[in-house]
């Protein structure tokens, strides 16, 4: 879902001359998604059907 969101916006019709330009554009897309809507990354995770379970600290 993340890749789909980036390739349809930041990387749409993008042909960088260097890999670093493509990496910069992808990073800009990740930043956009992370900062514009704090729920969007979690919705990507929910779409996968996976869950995150925080680990219990070993020393407790």
NORDABEL-V199736 format. One record per pair of residues at least 6 apart in sequence whose C-alpha atoms are under 6 Angstrom apart, sorted by the first residue. I is the first residue (numbers start at 1). J is the second residue. D is the distance in whole Angstrom. If there is no record, write none. Layout:
((I,J,D) (I,J,D))
This chain:
((1,44,6) (6,29,5) (10,25,6) (10,29,6) (16,22,6))
